Amino acid sequence: MTSTIEIHGTTDTRFDGLREDLATQLGTGEELGAAIAVDIDGDLVVDIWGGYRDAARTLAWERDTIVNVWSTTKEITALAILILVERGLVDLYAPVATYWPEFGQNGKEAVEVRHIMSHTSGVSGWDPPFVPTDMYDWDKSVELLARQGLWWEPGTASGYHGQNQGHLLGEIVRRVTGKKLKQFVADEIAGPLGVDLQIGAVEADDDRIAEIIPPPKVSVDLSSIPVDSPMMRTMTGPVPDANAANTIEWRRADLGALNGHSNARALVRTMSVISRGGTVDGVSLLSEKTIDHIFEEQARGRDLVLGVPLRWGIGYGLPEPATLPYIPDERICFWGGWGGSLTIMLPEQKMTISYIMNKMARGSIGSDRSAVYVRRILEAVAGSR
């Protein structure tokens, strides 16, 4: 059964079909609440939202609603590192131990910053026992990561650093700048760009945060997965819990891989730094030379953790048609969050796309819904040339 859901916000006439797509997904119940934004060289050609921010459907998704964007947060954390690269404070090809000496133990002396950025470091999770709430204790979390050994040889393959990448990169930020990651993002990214974006969320924003609806449960036979494999160790160190995102403890934590809170409008402006050559409305964060690092391929093949073909540059995913056929195999970088959110940067078109939602779909990379929206956007742009 389909109901009529009002879509708020504005679209260029080229994107009327996208507006209809969002209304359809909301009307059928595939979506609960969602927002989509598209920026083309500083022109916000799409800024739409609709639906509800709670499972009970009593609270409308509003213009300033924000939501936990899961691994879309990794794009923000990667941008923080690239800003330090731009300033000459971090070398992507230097050992992590250059900045964080304690990390260079137990065989990790040769792990480079780029290896963490491209999920090839060999440290894709925490050795058990480790539970989600342990991530909230920053000092404990990074001390454990510094102590543990490698799960595979760095640089030889990717193994998605699903929950710990923010701690690994965030500790580099802290050692270099003296600031915690969430503070660096506030001071050096959100503030200068004037965007509604933060790692975690402050108490004053609790009332406008959309409730996360966990994805449908899937029965998975784990008996064939070796207990000492990177996949099993990462997925159990710790076991992900979607419901945690609705807790106050989660919101107050500094989880640079997982708990960014924002909306599509803010994300599309933030990540347009990459699409627009490093400068947004006079705020210069990156040079073209630093942006070029993103497209230096670091790994391509079946990811040791997610088990699907992935292609990684430095800090961002690069197109891999076998896994995400709706993202063209061009000079594009992207990543998204658990449940389907997605932000895509297309520098050759100076275009940035962002989609966020609160009802999680199955899977870790994109969803059927994100495929519908991205295809519609790309078709609209291609048809207007």
Secondary structure, DSSP 8 states (H G I E B T S, - for coil): ------EEEEE-GGGHHHHHHHHHHHHHTS-SEEEEEEEETTEEEEEEEEEBSSTTS-SB--TT-BEE-BTTHHHHHHHHHHHHHHTTS--TTSBGGGT-GGGS-TT-TT-BHHHHHTT-SS--S--SS--GGGGG-HHHHHHHHHHS--SS-TTSS----TTTHHHHHHHHHHHHHSS-HHHHHIIIIIHHHT-SEEES--GGGGGGB---B---------TTS-TTSHHHHHHTTT---GGGGGSHHHHHS--TTTBEEE-HHHHHHHHHHHHTTTEETTEE---HHHHHHHTS--EEEE-TTT-SEEEE-SSSB---TTT-TTS-SSS-EEEE-TTS-EEEEEGGGTEEEEEEESB--SSSS--HHHHHHHHHHHHHHHHT-
